Structure formats: structure tokens, C-alpha cells
Amino acid sequence: MNGRLLKTGRLLRPLFAIVCGLGIAALVMQLSGYNVREAYSALFTGATGIEPGAARGASQIALGTLPVFSRPYHLNTFLLAQSLAKSTPLLFCGLAIALGLRAGLFNIGAQGQMTVGALAAAFVGQWGIGKGDSGTFPPLLHITLVLMAGAAAGALWGALPGLLKAYRGVHEVIATIMLNYVAINATTYFVTHTLKDPNSAAAQSARIAKSAWLAPFVAGSNLTAGFLLALLAAAALAFLIGRTSLGFRIRAVGMGADAAAAAGISVPRTLIVTMALSGALAGLAGGVEVVGVQHRFIQGIASNYGYDGIAVALLGGLGGGGVGLSALFFGALSSGAAHMQTLTDVPDSIAVIVQAIVIIFVGVRYIRRNKRNRGTFNLDEMQPSGSGIGSGKAV
Amino acid sequence: MPQTSLDSPANLIVRMDNITREYPGVIANRNVHLHVRAGAFHAVIGENGAGKSTLLNILYGRSKPDAGRIFIANAHGVEEEVTNTLNSPAEAIRRGIGLVSQHYTLIPALTVLENVMLGAEMPILGGFLHPRRAAERTRELAAQLGIESLDLNAHAGQLSVAAQQKVEILKALYRGARILLLDEPTATLAPPEAHALFELLHTLAAGGTTVVFVTHKLRDVMAHSDAVTILRAGQNAGDFRTADTDSQELLHCMIGGGSRTATLLNTDFESASDDLPPKTARSLNDTGIAISNPAATAAAPVVEAIIPSPLLQVEDAVIRGDRRVIAISEARLTVGRGEIVGVAGVDGSGQRELSEAIIGLRRFERGRLFLEGSEITSRTVRQRQEAGIAYLPEDRHRAGMILDFSIAENYLLGHEDRREWGGGITLDHARMWNRATEMLRRYDVRSGTNGATALAGTLSGGNQQKVVFARAMEANPRLLVACQPTRGLDVAASRFVYDTLRRARADGLGVLLFSLDLDEILELSDRIAVLYAGRVAGVLNRHDATRETVGALMTGSSGSGKHISLGAQV
């Protein structure tokens, strides 16, 4: 059990899953009669912003002639920014799900927690609104308040199934799925009635004050400081899991609830706190989407991020760093697929195929582990083996 | 008289010979035989982990033996070898074997009738069910059993545990069971219900059905069975006709020490061990802790240990078990400083529940708990730890440690809020690792080249137990609650456990030792409390305790035990 080998293995396995996913998707495209080379080159450009040709305009940075390809390339900062922007909610939701799984909880409710977080953020975002959406609050304060509202709403929405699990034994998968429907329908009610935008027929809230807007890093893109906040959250999660007694308790409950209880750790309290923190992370995803992208609550604001976050968390191996890389990959894949669809006639559903195959390959690992342990696949057992990020090895 | 074979093969309905079943690291059955006469009421008894359930599962086709042969007599009494064909419960049912397991398998939302039919539907053409005929047949069977009052249309979930069990029996008979296996059938029943169950089983046996039941309740065995097979540590420990034996003899076979004659000859058990505690009274003097104990000098059987300020007091505890049944009633127990109090009893008599309630994992339904005079009945596990109670759980792998945690992390478990352990709001990894490394050295834990970063699951059982002990002892507790501390350990590791417990006593700690191993209790304890059916049946000074006196109390078959026990403030 060499430490370095273990580390490489943890990186190699997800990479293998990704390569398999891309390979099988290529096969599907080939069999369907598409030009795989063309499609993947467009996907790559959309994902990374690297495209052939000389740099033109301020948003393109020349990369010079790359040695292998012997032609000039440039970096399209807009495309890269869109990729990173797409990763932002995925990262928050991935972290939310990873944290839950650390305590042995499968939080399927990130979708609903993100939705209620977004609504709370949109509500607080309208505080102090004036003419032409100008705001009277200092921007930093207002943005902080809005994000805190999003996190708090998500935390409450997450704590609810935590309470049910801790004191009534209700399985969190059932409770969170149910609460997703409640969240989606309740928020829709609010933005078609009390909080409805009076100037639009759509199911959306009015715009938030400009004092609560985050400015994009690249003009026209959705990349804002929200992305940095997500990276910060990933670092915070890694710290929480590996370096704090709360994280220690969470892992203890996840890996051996009976031993944790016998050692005096309150299992119910740990479950509730974990679900609340998990919900807060998903709620932040909603808050960032409001302040950085939509500037209001729109119906379906959570898109599919809450569910995609499951794939992000599993591919990322439930650690802060791994989930970060995994979110970047899935964000780039989704952004690249959109670009591919506009440049070629290949549908962006190819990205879904890649994602599905990656999940299958990563999932096999969990099934195999559980087969060894119990003989059945049990969602409750979906926990990483070995000690966590920075836990055993860092000492 | 122990007999290896009671009957000639001619009238046996079940003949299992030389059954061996190995699980990774554990031999559950080694060369076990089970011979059941047709129409018998046959008991299989043994302690937890003796291999009873494994044997039953093999007979029911749920698991395959690694070696051995199985013969079942068919409906015409002709013995057929089924060693190679008996590989599923479906096949067992086809051969006329039915199992009522400890955990009932009824579907709560379905009616009794639907549950009985489930999997054995009588389809008419094209797979349509024939509920009317099924109902008739079920009613007939219920009438034969004398339970025609059972409502076939009630939902199974609404039935009491006892009624559900009857439905399970109906289910087995509906499938044509000639041999009915029951795993701990009375474990969750109240005495009148158990009585009714046995009445029903006797009706069945009178009608020609062979009944095989697994239990550890000797009273049931003596009252109801006509033959007994005893297992101990995965091996046969005796076969008896119930009429030719008594519960004392059965108990000796069950918990070791051989037959009664062997036991009587070998009155001094401790001479078998090379490192013995001195006799109780002397050991107390050696520790320099003044405990006046008149009962130790007087020959009176009633123990009136006068402890000036007891460390732990359990007062009139009533504790419920997992299925909400009362597991402990009106228990009184006292532990003084510098003494080991052993809690003996056959499996299931309430030790687990009592130990869990003392450390805080289980609620006191009634009664109170004091540590050094202050009441801690409603404190949490953590608060009790901080007050000085340390816990050595029965199941190391499940409750003792987290196998996927490193040794250092396991060592921190329970102390994760303590700065000096490397805990606190943020963990101090360097300190945590240093402490764990120091502990490995002092307790001589062999963890390989990875030291404290090795995963706990990679340690041997003995080394795991050392880590669990070290974690408890280094918290400087005043009371140790040790449950089955040597289960599954080899001799060297057991010696470590004994030494540690004795050192704790010498240091003035109180030790509450829960053990199913009577030899262990007799070897370590200064006083012995015996639980029987959830009650403290008696408390004896080690001085006065013999295998016989303790054994009699353990089985509830002691007349003299009563005046020792009742009301004795220990």
C-alpha cells in the first residue's frame, strides 16, 4: 500500500472512465455517419477555447504555432469563460453531494436545494431596488446577503430530510426526491403569483437590483467571481473533511455509524448538520446563478445541475480537489458539446452519452466494492475507501 | 450420557455427517453431525457463534458445506443423499423442509392468506391464482394447529409478533413441510406466547411433523424437546435424549468444561491457567483499597458487600431491547473502586442491553444510574465518557473501530474534541500521529511498516483490541465497561486483555465485565452478578462462586439462587 501508487490510482481510474466515454461516443458517432474528427475538434475548441487560426480581437490570445500541429493557434477567452461558468453550479452541487456521501447520505435533493436557494437569493436581491434596477445597498454587502440567503434556504431544505432520517429513519433518497418536487412546484407558484415579474408573461421573478449583480470577467460571458467562490468552497470542503473535528465526525458516521455512536459521537446531529451543509452548498449554486447569470429567478433555474452533480461527485472521488477537476471536466464537456452542435451537425446529446458512460464506469467501482463487502449494491454504502483527503497521509 | 449416535440410520429423517463450513477466517462448522429422528422434537443449542445458524442454513439449502454429507428421508421413509442437490431453499422446500427464521419474512401490506400463498400459489390454467382453494387449504391447516381464530384477511403488518410467527409456520406447512426448522423461535415472545407456541408445535409433532428448533434457552429445551444436539465453537459438544439429562449437564456442554463428572473432578478451574489472579480477598488487600466485605469471610450465601462509596450504581433499571421487549427488569448492581464485577448469563439474558444502557447507547425506561454518587441517567454517551466511563464494545469490527480509518484516526475517535489528543475544532495531525505512534510502541501493537497510518482493517484481531483498549485506558477512566473482551482472540491477545483488566483493578478502577464465557468470569471477577431472563438472579462473591452455583443461577434452575438474589444490595 504505497501512498504514491494509491494517489496515481485515484487519478488514473477516472481518467480511464473519461477516455472510455469519449471512445464509445466516438464509435456511436462513427456508426451514425458523423465526422468524428471534426466533431471532437469542435468539442475541444468549445471546451477549452483553443482554436486554430491567428488571434483576432481583444478576446483572443495568440498561442503561437504549436510544435506538433505546425499551425498557429489562439485562445478564445470567451469560449473558455463559458466553459468555466458552466462548471460553477456543477462544482457547488458536486460538493454538496460529495459531502453527503461522506456521511453515508445520498443527497438526491441538490436540485431542490439549489432551486429554493435561487428563489431566496432573488428575493433578497430585490431589497433596496430603485429606478432602472439600481440598488441602494453597497454591492459587496448586497451580494453577500443574497448569497447568504441562498445558502440558508438550501441549508433548511437540506436539513429537513436530515431530520427525517435522524429521528424517523426516513431514507434520505426518498425524502430528497419528494422535496425536489415540492421545491420546484412551490417556487413556480411564487414566480407565477406573489413574486411574479409584472413586465413579463414568463414564470420568473422581477430582476434583482444591480447592486447585487456580479460582473463577468470576460465581456458577454457568464464567468464571474462566483467561479472563484466555487473553487473556494472546494478548498473549504477539503479542509472540513480532512482537517476539522466536524469532518472527522462526518467521516466516522459515514464509515462506521455504530463505532461513532459507541465513541460518543451523536449520529443524528451529525446527519442533520451534514445535510444542512450539503444543502447550503447547493443553495449557493442557486444564489450564484442568480447574481452571476440570470439576475432573477426563472422557472427551471437549476436546469439539471443537481442531478449532474451526482456524476461530478462520483467521478471526483468525493474529495474537494477531485470534485473540482471533475466539475471542470463536465462543465467543459457540456459547453464544448454546445459549441460542437453549432459548428457541426452533431447533436449535443453526444455529451450526454459521454457523461452516462463515465458514470457507468465510475459506478462499477462502487458496485464491485459493495459486492465484496455485502453482496448487494446499497446506496448507503457509497463511500470512498481509505482515509480522506489529507487525513491519514498528510500527517 | 453423551452419545455420538442415538439411533440407527433407519429411523432418521435428517442425517448430516461431518459438515464443515468455513468462512474467511472463521470455521463456523467443523465436522458437525446432526441426526434427527423422524417425528422428533429436536433442540439444537449452543452459545452465540457456536455454529447453530450455519448448520440450519446448510440444511435449508441457503449455504453449501465445504465438506460433509446430508441425507434426508423422503415421504416413504427412504433415506436419500442430498449433499449435492440441496443447493437452494426451493429444493429444501421440495424435500419437505420448512424454516421459520428469526426475522420473519412476511410482507406487511399483504393479507395473511396472500402471504401464505406467496411463492406457492396454486395456479389454475394460465397462471391464474385460485384463492378460494388456497383459503380452504389454509383454513384446514389452521384448524389442525388449533389456530382457526387467525383472520386470514388481516394484513400481516397488523399482527403481533407471535401471530406473525404462526403465519410463518402456516406458510411452511402450506408448502408441505414435514421437517420444520425454527431459529430461536421464542427469542421475541413473551412467556405466555412462547407457551402457546410450544403447544402448537407439540400438536404438530403429534401429527408426525419433525420439529428442529435452535435455542439457547435451556428451560425450553428441558420442558419441550425429546432430543438435544449441543454445539460449541463450531463443533459437536454432545447429543442427548432429554429424558436422560438435566440443564446442568447441558450447560456444561454448552459453555465448556466437559460433562458433569469431569467438572466435579476438576473443582479448581483456575489451576489450568498459568497466570492467575490471587484469591479475591487477597487481591483486594494487595491493591491497598479498603473494602470491608464481611461476606468474604463469613460463609453466608447472601452477599452484602458494603462499599462505602460505590463507583457505579444501577438502581432498579428497566431497559427495552431492540424489539421493544423488556430486556432488563428491576436490575440492581453496584461496582466499587478496585474491583472487577463479572456479569454472567447465557446469551440473550440481557447483558448487551444492560451494558449499552450503562454507557448511554440505550435509554433507561425506569430506574437510575449513578457514577460516584451523581446521577447520570439522562447524560449522553459523550458526557458519560467525560465523567469517566470507558467502553470496550462487544463487536470490535462494528462498534469498536472503523476499519477504513487509519489507526491514528481510530485512536482519535471519541477524543476528536480534545486538544491534547490532536483534536479540537481543527485537527492537529502531527499531535494525533505522534500520540498514536507512541501508543503503538507502548502497547506493542504490530501494525507493519505503515505504523499509525495503516488502516485498522489490516490489523489482526488482537492488535485491533489493543488499539481499542489503549484508546479507552488513555482517557484515564474510572470505570471500564468491557463486553466480551476476548471473543475471537488468540491466547496471547487474551492474556493482554486479562493483564490490562487486572492492572486497571490494581489502579483502583472499577471494571464491569460482561462475558458469556464462564471461565473468563470466574478467572477475573471479584464478584459475579448473574443475569437470568433480564433479572439479576444473584450476586456471588468469587470466593463462594463455583461453576455449579453460577451455572444454576444462569439457567434459572436454582432454588437456592433466589434467596441470594432478591433484594440483595450488591
Interface residues (C-beta under 8 A of the other chain):
Chain A: M1 G242 R243 T244 S245 L246 F248 R249 R251 A252 M255 G256 D258 A259 A260 A261 A262 A263 G264 I265 S266 Q383 S385 G386 S387 S391 G392 K393 A394 V395
Chain B: I359 G360 L361 T380 V381 R382 R384 Q385 Y391 P393 D395 R398 A399 G400 M401 I402 L403 D404 F405 S406 A408 E409 L412 L413 G414 E416 D417 G423 G424 I425 T426 L427 H429 A430 M432 W433 N450 A452 T453 A454 L455 T458
